[in-house]
Amino acid sequence: MYGSWLSRRARAGVAVAATGAVLLMAGCSSDDGDKDKKPAVGQQPKGNDPYWVNPDGNAAKQVTSYQEDGDDKNAGLIKKIAEQPVGEWIGPDNPEAGAKGFTEAAAKADRDALLVLYNIPHRDCGQFSKGGAADGNAYRDWVDSVAKGIGDRRATVILEPDAVLHLVDSCTPQEFHEERFDLLKGAVERLKQQPHTKVYLDAGNAGWSNPDALFDPLKRAGIDKADGFSVNVSNFYPTAASKEFGKKLSAKVGGKHFVIDTSRNGNGPYTGGDPKENWCNPPGRALGEEPTTRTGDPLVDAYLWVKRPGESDGECRGGPRAGEWWPEYALGLAGATK
């Protein structure tokens, strides 16, 4: 249960953050006084990392704020986060506008959008990120809206963190299992109708004590039609351990490729407290490998920052509400990075 706790509880921050990000991009407007301001960050070299850097993200805004205050030291630290592409979480409201805004902005910069879909019914088993679509039909409509928003632009989608894992760890009640398999499989198929969309079905993390139990559920959830799967989303397991875990899964699901969330795994998982609480704003963590598609491993398509570094996991260890930007924690992550 240790890996499961870490995985599902880390999802706490996304619901709040996603809505604000979607509204930001859907509006695509600014005050006249801001039009000529140079963004705090630009894009990474396309050959190394094809994903879009959001110049209006929380970290980029924090850089600007520190610079305006003359705090060059902290601005430089936060820039380590701001200059990297991170996942844009699509919220329950205005999914078509949100997906369209992100993918259009990415296309304008000649980059790919990195989107995270997190709205499955009975999400997070009633924990901090509980919620999701009201029912199966609502979820199907939501996914259809996201797909329409993506259109023919380039996008990589991380599909429903923890949704498969919670089918095998006794978290999601049995009566919801068949529906969830159907919804995940349908989501993969619908998203793959878009000509330039890649889909990675989430497959948990290296802390899961029984990876063999994930093979069949991944197949039932439509992994065969997906481009691959994601591991370590919002988690802290080292990249080497995540590779080993991913390769064991890949061998049982047709050699599928995978991506690894390296956003906060620079110092590995926190082990200094109650394992059931180590998921929430653990101290002493660090940014991991920078996002790139040059992983040096043919099975690993990319290192990604799916979890947005600097956003709180929840009201623990002095943190703000789940999903809110927490500059002090962001500074800790950036400062601890080797």
N, C-alpha and C positions, 0 to 999 in steps of 0.2 A: 504493500500500500504506500510505501515511502515515495516511489516514483510517481504514483498516481496523484498523491496529495500535491507534490511539487507542480505537476503538470496542470491540474485543473484549477488550483487556487491562483496560479499566476495569471489566469485569464481575467482576473478581477478588473483590471484597468481598462479594458478595451471598449466597453459599452459607452462610457462617458466620452472617451476621446474620439471615437469614431464619428459620432454625430457632429461634433464641432468641426472636424476635418472635412466632412462631407459638405456642410453648409459653407465653409470657407471656399472650397473649390467650386461648388455649385453657383455661388454668387459671382466669383471671378471679377470682383470689382474692388476699387480702392478710392480713397479720397484724392482729390486733385493734387494735394500737396505731396502725396506718396508716389505719384506716377513716375517721377524722375529719379527716385531713390534707387541706387544700385543694390541688388540683393546681397545679403551677407555671404552667400555661398553660391557656387556654380555647379556645373555637372562634372562628374568623374569622366576620365577618358573612356570613350565608348568601348574600345577594345578590351579594356580590363573589367569594366562593369557597365553593362548596357542599361541599368535601371535608373529611373528618374529620381533626382534629388529635388524634394519639395522646397522651394526657396521661401515659402511661407509657413514652414513647420514650426513647432514649438521651440526646437533647439535653435533654429535660425533667428527667430524673434529674440531669444535670450541673448544670442551673440550681439545682435544690434543694440539691445538694452545695455549690456555691459560696455560696449564700445562707446555709447553715448555718455555713460557715466565715467569714462576714462579708465575702466577696469580691464586693461589689456590682458592681464594674466588669466582671469576667469573667462574672458572672451575666447582666448586661445584654447582653453580646455574644452569649453562647450563646442567649439568649432570642430573638434574631433568627432562629435556626434552629428552636428548640423551638416557637415559636408558629405555625409554618407546617405545613400538611399535607404529608406525604411518602409515597412509595410503600411499601406493605407487601408485602414479597417472600414469596411462598408457597413454603415449602420442600418437600422430597420426603417428609417424614414428616408424618403427620396432616393431609393437605391439607384434608379436609372440616372438621375441627375448627378449623383455622386460618382458613379462609375464613369459617366461621360466626362465629367469635369477632370478627373484624375487622368484618364487616358488621353484626352485632348491636350492637356498640359504636357504630358509626357511626349506625345507625338510631335508637338510644336518644338520640343527640345531635341527631337530625334532620339528619343529614349523609349524604353519599355516601362509600362506601369507595373508596380507590384501591389496586388490587391489581396486582402484577406477577407474571406466570407465567414461570418460568425453569427448566425441567426437561426440555427437549427431549433426546432421545438424542444422544450424541456432542457434547454442548454444549461450546462454546468451543474446539473443535479441539485438545483436550489441553493447553490453556494453564492459567493459574492458576485459572480457574473451571470446569475440566473436570469431567465427571460427567454428570448427567442421568439420566433413566429408563433402566432396563436394556435395554428394547426397545420396539417400537411398541405392543404390547398393554399393557405396563405404563404407557406414557404415556397411552394412551386411558383407562385406568382412573383414572389420576391426575387427568386433566382432568375426567372425570365426577364424581369426588369433590369437586373444587373447585366445580363447578357446583352440586352438591347442597348444599354448604356455603353458597353465596351465596343459594340459594333465590329468594324473590321480593323480596329487599331490593335497594336501589339500589347498584350497583357499576360502576366503570370499570376495565377490565382492559387493561393493557399486555401484549401477548402476545409472549413470547420474543424479548427483545433480541438482535440480531445473527443470529438464525436464518436469515433470508432473505439478509442481506448475505453470510454465510459460504458460501452456495450459489454466489455469483458471484465471490468473490475468491480461489478456489483453496484455501480453508482447509478446508472440509468435503470429504472424499473423494467422488468421483463416485458410488461405489456406494451412498451413503446419500441421494442427492438425491431420488429418486422417493419414498422413504418419508417424507422430511421434508416435501415438498410435501403429501403425503396427510395427515400428522399435523397440520400447521398448518391446512389446510383443514377437517379434521374438528374441530379445537379451536374454530375460529371458529364453525362450525355448532352445536357442542354448547353453547358458552357463550351463543350467541344464542337458545337455547331458554328461557333464563331471562328473564322478562318485563321486568326493569328493569336489564339488564346491557348496558353499552356495551363494545365491543371495538375496540382499536386495535392493528393488526398492526405490529410494529416494522419500520422501513425504513432504518436506518442513520443517517448523519450527513452534514453538508455537506462533510466532508473527503474523501468518496468521489469519486474522480477520474472515474468514468464512470457517472453516474446513469441514463443510458439503459439500462444493463444490468440495472437493477432493475425496469423496468416489467413485463416478462413474468413474472419470478419472483413478483412481488407478486400478479399475477393468478392464477397457478397455486397460490399459497398461500391463496387465498380472500379477497382484498381486496374483491371484489364483495359479499360477505355481511357484511363487517365495517363498523363505523361509520366507520372511517378508519384512519390509520396514525400512528405516533409517530416523531419524529426527535430526534437529539442525546442519546439516553439515555446517561447517565454520561459525557457528553462536554462540551467546553468551547467549541464554536463559537458565535459571537455570534448573538443572536436574529435579527438582520436576515439573516444568511447562512443560517440555518436556515429562515427564511420563504421565501427565494428557492429554496432546495433543495426544500422541501416543495411549493411551487407548481408546480415543474417536474414533480415526481412526480404531483401531483394531476391535472394536465392530461392525463396519459397513462393514468390509472386511473379515469376516469369522474367527475372532479371531486370526489373524496373529500376530506373534511376531515381535518385532522391536529392533533396536539398537539406541543408542544415542551418538552423537558426544559431548564429554565433554572436548575437547582440550583447549578451551579458555573461558569456562563459569563460572570460579570460582567466579567472582564478578558480574555476570549477564551482561546484555546489557548496553552500554553507553547511557546516556540520557542527556548529557551536551551540546549538540549542535543541529544542524539541523538534524532531523530524517533521511533525505535523504543522509546524509553524515556520520552517526554514524557507518556504516558498515566498514569504511576504517581506519585500524590501530587505533582503539579507545584507548585513554589513560587509564591507571589504570586498565586494565583487568588482569586476572590471570588464570593460569592453573586450570582446573577442576579436577574432580575425575580421578584417574589414570585408564588406561585401564584395564578391568577385565571382565571375564564372570560370576563372582560371584556378581550379582547385588542385590540379595535378593528379586527379583520380577520375578515371573514365566513368565510374558509377555516380560520382557526386557532381551534379550539374551546377551547383552554386553554393556559396556561403551567403546567407541572407540575414539582414536584420529585420526579422518579422516582428518581434516585440520592439516597441519604440523605446530606446534607452532614455531614462530620465522621467518616465511616467510611472506614477506610484502603483504598487500592487494592491494597496488598500490602507486603511487607517491602522497601521501597526508601526512600531518603532518610530513614532513621531511623524509618519507620513500623512499626506492629505487623502482625500477620498480617492477610491480606485479610479485610475485613468487620468488623474490630474497631473499636470506637469509639476515636477518637484526639482527645482534647480540645485538644491543642496545634494540630493541623491545623484543627480546627473554629474555634478562636479566630482563626487566620490568615484563614480564609475570611470570618468575620464582621467582623473588623477591617479587612479590605481593601475591604469593601463600601461603595460610595459612598452 
